[in-house]
Amino acid sequence: MNKTLLSILVLALGWTLSGPAAPVDPAGKAPHAETNGSANADEVEKARLIGQIDQLQAGLRNILRKLSPAGVPSAPETEAPAAPQAETAPPSPDAGAAPDTETAPAPAPVDRIQLRGQIEQFQAVIENALRQDLRSTVLSAPKGAYLEGYGAVFSTEASLYRIRPLTPFSSSPYSRQELEQAYQSALERVDRLKENLSQAMAEYGTLLEQLRPSHTLAVIVHLYNGVADPGRPYPSQLIFKASAGSVSDYRQGKITMEELVDQVRISQF
């Protein structure tokens, strides 16, 4: 309570106690000493004092209403005691603690300069695998690229279909035997290319040391079809894919060369 409010209360108290007697509430009358209505002087004075106190209380309430917009403060509310929390049973000594899981360190970023040199070396490996068959012709040198989040992809073009070219000096149409022989020879070269390139990827895939185990090593060979014949289906693409993780396993001696070759996936279109 500040000094101003205290001064007001003192003045109100002095005025009330020195002022005229307040009317006595019939409920608060003192008991009569005599039946003829004459009141004892002490009882009268006591009743007068009680009336002044009641008047003072009313005055104080009025002053508090004027000083506080919220009106007369009510009795402070007592906070209900919080409900006791259920005790949790301590962990059993027999229960083993959860094992600490160690976070695997993040792999080092790919060194693109080193990877560029490794890609160039592997381009030569692919071209050598294509030229193992003397009847095969490399139409474009292999080109490799690194695709972030995927791995290394190589692409090249080759011709495995060998047949007599039609010229003004040899314009006679192909015979059935000639077409069939060229077709069967081309299919045999396709099978040899699958073996040679799968072996090369397994043996020299370790050159691409910058690839992560989650990466993929892919080689796409576009094949030239010498004679378009619906009755003799011939692939236009060979796609070789190997997991860099499998190559890493071979490098660490976890799998054999034969197992790695078997893991090279080949698809054709």
C-alpha positions as CSV (number, residue, x, y, z in Angstrom):
1,M,0.0,0.0,0.0
2,N,1.5,3.4,-1.0
3,K,1.7,6.5,1.1
4,T,-1.2,8.3,-0.5
5,L,-3.6,5.4,0.2
6,L,-2.4,5.2,3.8
7,S,-3.0,8.9,4.3
8,I,-6.5,8.6,3.0
9,L,-7.3,5.7,5.3
10,V,-5.9,7.6,8.3
11,L,-8.0,10.7,7.5
12,A,-11.1,8.5,7.0
13,L,-10.6,6.7,10.2
14,G,-10.1,10.0,12.2
15,W,-13.2,11.5,10.6
16,T,-15.3,8.5,11.3
17,L,-14.3,8.1,14.9
18,S,-14.7,11.8,15.7
19,G,-17.9,12.2,13.8
20,P,-21.5,11.8,14.9
21,A,-22.7,8.4,16.0
22,A,-23.8,6.2,13.3
23,P,-27.3,4.7,13.5
24,V,-27.3,1.4,15.2
25,D,-28.4,-1.6,13.2
26,P,-31.3,-3.3,15.0
27,A,-29.5,-6.6,14.5
28,G,-26.5,-5.2,16.3
29,K,-28.2,-3.7,19.3
30,A,-26.9,-4.6,22.7
31,P,-29.3,-6.4,25.0
32,H,-31.3,-4.1,27.3
33,A,-30.3,-3.9,30.8
34,E,-33.8,-3.0,32.0
35,T,-37.3,-3.7,30.7
36,N,-38.4,-0.1,30.8
37,G,-36.1,0.8,27.8
38,S,-33.3,2.6,29.6
39,A,-29.9,1.4,28.2
40,N,-26.8,1.1,30.1
41,A,-24.3,3.8,29.3
42,D,-21.5,1.4,28.5
43,E,-23.7,-0.7,26.2
44,V,-24.8,2.5,24.4
45,E,-21.2,3.6,23.9
46,K,-20.3,0.1,22.7
47,A,-23.1,0.1,20.2
48,R,-22.0,3.5,18.9
49,L,-18.5,2.3,18.5
50,I,-19.6,-0.7,16.5
51,G,-21.7,1.5,14.2
52,Q,-18.6,3.7,13.6
53,I,-16.5,0.7,12.7
54,D,-19.2,-0.5,10.2
55,Q,-19.2,2.9,8.7
56,L,-15.4,3.0,8.5
57,Q,-15.4,-0.4,6.7
58,A,-18.0,0.8,4.2
59,G,-15.9,3.9,3.6
60,L,-12.7,1.9,3.0
61,R,-14.5,-0.4,0.5
62,N,-15.7,2.7,-1.4
63,I,-12.2,4.1,-1.5
64,L,-10.7,0.8,-2.7
65,R,-13.4,0.7,-5.5
66,K,-12.3,4.2,-6.7
67,L,-8.6,3.3,-6.6
68,S,-8.8,0.0,-8.4
69,P,-10.8,-0.6,-11.6
70,A,-11.3,-4.2,-10.7
71,G,-13.2,-3.2,-7.5
72,V,-12.6,-4.5,-4.1
73,P,-10.0,-7.2,-4.1
74,S,-11.3,-10.6,-3.1
75,A,-9.6,-12.9,-0.8
76,P,-6.6,-14.5,-2.4
77,E,-7.4,-17.9,-3.9
78,T,-5.4,-20.8,-2.6
79,E,-3.9,-23.0,-5.2
80,A,-5.0,-26.5,-5.1
81,P,-2.2,-28.9,-4.3
82,A,-0.9,-30.6,-7.4
83,A,-1.8,-34.3,-7.8
84,P,1.1,-36.5,-6.8
85,Q,2.8,-37.9,-9.9
86,A,3.1,-41.6,-10.2
87,E,6.5,-42.8,-9.4
88,T,8.2,-44.6,-12.2
89,A,9.9,-47.7,-11.3
90,P,13.7,-47.6,-11.5
91,P,15.2,-49.6,-14.4
92,S,15.9,-53.2,-13.5
93,P,19.6,-53.9,-12.9
94,D,19.1,-57.0,-15.1
95,A,17.9,-54.9,-18.1
96,G,20.9,-54.1,-20.2
97,A,21.4,-50.4,-21.3
98,A,20.6,-49.5,-24.8
99,P,23.7,-49.8,-26.9
100,D,25.3,-46.6,-28.1
101,T,24.9,-46.3,-31.9
102,E,27.9,-44.8,-33.5
103,T,27.2,-42.5,-36.4
104,A,29.1,-43.6,-39.4
105,P,31.4,-40.8,-40.7
106,A,30.3,-39.1,-43.8
107,P,32.2,-40.2,-46.9
108,A,34.8,-37.8,-48.2
109,P,33.6,-35.7,-51.2
110,V,34.5,-37.0,-54.7
111,D,37.8,-35.6,-56.0
112,R,36.6,-34.7,-59.5
113,I,40.2,-34.1,-60.8
114,Q,41.3,-37.6,-59.8
115,L,38.0,-39.1,-61.1
116,R,38.5,-37.4,-64.5
117,G,41.8,-39.2,-64.9
118,Q,40.3,-42.5,-63.8
119,I,37.5,-42.1,-66.3
120,E,39.9,-41.5,-69.1
121,Q,41.8,-44.7,-68.2
122,F,38.6,-46.7,-68.1
123,Q,37.6,-45.3,-71.5
124,A,40.7,-47.1,-72.9
125,V,39.7,-50.3,-71.2
126,I,36.3,-50.3,-73.0
127,E,37.8,-49.6,-76.4
128,N,40.3,-52.4,-75.9
129,A,37.4,-54.8,-75.0
130,L,35.6,-53.8,-78.2
131,R,38.7,-54.4,-80.4
132,Q,39.4,-57.8,-79.1
133,D,37.2,-59.1,-82.0
134,L,39.0,-58.1,-85.2
135,R,35.7,-58.1,-87.1
136,S,34.3,-55.4,-84.8
137,T,34.6,-51.8,-85.6
138,V,34.5,-48.9,-83.0
139,L,32.5,-46.2,-84.6
140,S,33.1,-43.6,-81.8
141,A,35.6,-43.5,-79.0
142,P,34.1,-44.3,-75.6
143,K,33.2,-41.2,-73.5
144,G,32.6,-41.2,-69.8
145,A,30.9,-38.9,-67.4
146,Y,30.2,-38.7,-63.7
147,L,26.6,-38.3,-62.6
148,E,26.3,-37.1,-59.0
149,G,24.3,-39.4,-56.9
150,Y,24.5,-42.2,-59.5
151,G,28.0,-42.9,-60.5
152,A,30.1,-43.2,-63.8
153,V,28.4,-43.7,-67.2
154,F,30.3,-44.6,-70.4
155,S,28.9,-44.5,-73.9
156,T,30.3,-45.7,-77.3
157,E,29.2,-46.9,-80.7
158,A,30.3,-50.1,-82.5
159,S,29.5,-52.2,-85.5
160,L,29.4,-56.0,-85.1
161,Y,27.4,-56.7,-88.2
162,R,29.6,-57.6,-91.2
163,I,28.1,-58.1,-94.6
164,R,29.1,-57.3,-98.2
165,P,28.4,-53.6,-99.0
166,L,26.1,-52.8,-102.0
167,T,28.0,-50.8,-104.6
168,P,27.5,-50.0,-108.2
169,F,30.1,-52.7,-108.9
170,S,28.3,-55.2,-106.6
171,S,24.6,-54.3,-106.6
172,S,23.1,-57.8,-106.7
173,P,20.7,-58.3,-103.7
174,Y,21.7,-60.4,-100.8
175,S,20.9,-64.1,-100.9
176,R,19.1,-65.8,-98.1
177,Q,22.3,-67.7,-97.2
178,E,24.3,-64.5,-97.1
179,L,21.9,-62.7,-94.8
180,E,21.6,-65.7,-92.4
181,Q,25.4,-66.1,-92.2
182,A,26.0,-62.4,-91.5
183,Y,23.2,-62.4,-88.9
184,Q,24.5,-65.4,-87.0
185,S,28.1,-64.0,-87.0
186,A,26.8,-60.7,-85.6
187,L,25.0,-62.6,-82.8
188,E,28.2,-64.5,-81.9
189,R,30.1,-61.2,-81.7
190,V,27.4,-59.8,-79.4
191,D,27.9,-62.7,-77.1
192,R,31.7,-62.3,-77.1
193,L,31.3,-58.6,-76.5
194,K,29.2,-59.4,-73.4
195,E,31.8,-61.7,-72.0
196,N,34.8,-59.4,-72.9
197,L,33.2,-56.2,-71.5
198,S,31.9,-57.9,-68.3
199,Q,35.4,-59.2,-67.7
200,A,37.0,-55.9,-68.3
201,M,34.6,-54.1,-66.0
202,A,35.3,-56.6,-63.3
203,E,39.1,-56.5,-63.7
204,Y,39.6,-52.7,-64.2
205,G,36.6,-51.3,-62.3
206,T,39.0,-50.8,-59.4
207,L,40.5,-48.0,-61.4
208,L,37.5,-45.8,-60.5
209,E,38.6,-45.5,-56.9
210,Q,36.6,-42.2,-56.4
211,L,33.3,-44.0,-56.8
212,R,31.4,-44.7,-53.6
213,P,29.9,-48.2,-52.8
214,S,26.5,-46.8,-53.4
215,H,27.5,-45.7,-56.9
216,T,26.9,-47.6,-60.2
217,L,29.3,-48.2,-63.1
218,A,27.4,-48.3,-66.3
219,V,28.6,-48.8,-69.9
220,I,26.2,-48.3,-72.9
221,V,27.2,-49.7,-76.3
222,H,25.1,-48.5,-79.3
223,L,25.2,-51.2,-82.0
224,Y,25.0,-50.5,-85.7
225,N,22.6,-52.9,-87.6
226,G,23.9,-53.5,-91.1
227,V,20.6,-55.0,-92.4
228,A,17.2,-54.1,-90.9
229,D,15.3,-57.4,-91.1
230,P,12.2,-57.8,-88.8
231,G,12.6,-61.5,-89.1
232,R,16.1,-61.4,-87.6
233,P,15.9,-59.4,-84.3
234,Y,19.2,-57.6,-83.4
235,P,19.9,-55.4,-80.4
236,S,20.5,-51.7,-80.9
237,Q,21.9,-51.2,-77.4
238,L,23.8,-53.2,-74.8
239,I,23.8,-51.9,-71.3
240,F,26.3,-53.1,-68.7
241,K,25.9,-52.2,-65.0
242,A,27.9,-53.1,-62.0
243,S,27.7,-51.9,-58.4
244,A,30.7,-49.9,-57.3
245,G,30.2,-51.7,-53.9
246,S,30.8,-55.1,-55.6
247,V,33.9,-53.8,-57.2
248,S,35.1,-52.5,-53.8
249,D,34.3,-55.9,-52.3
250,Y,36.6,-57.5,-54.9
251,R,39.3,-55.0,-54.2
252,Q,39.2,-55.9,-50.5
253,G,39.2,-59.7,-51.3
254,K,35.6,-60.3,-50.1
255,I,34.5,-61.8,-53.4
256,T,36.3,-63.6,-56.3
257,M,36.7,-62.4,-59.8
258,E,34.2,-65.0,-61.0
259,E,31.6,-63.7,-58.5
260,L,32.1,-60.2,-59.6
261,V,31.7,-61.1,-63.2
262,D,28.4,-62.8,-62.4
263,Q,27.2,-59.6,-60.7
264,V,27.6,-57.5,-63.8
265,R,24.0,-57.0,-65.1
266,I,23.4,-56.9,-68.9
267,S,20.3,-55.7,-70.6
268,Q,19.7,-55.1,-74.3
269,F,17.2,-53.2,-76.4
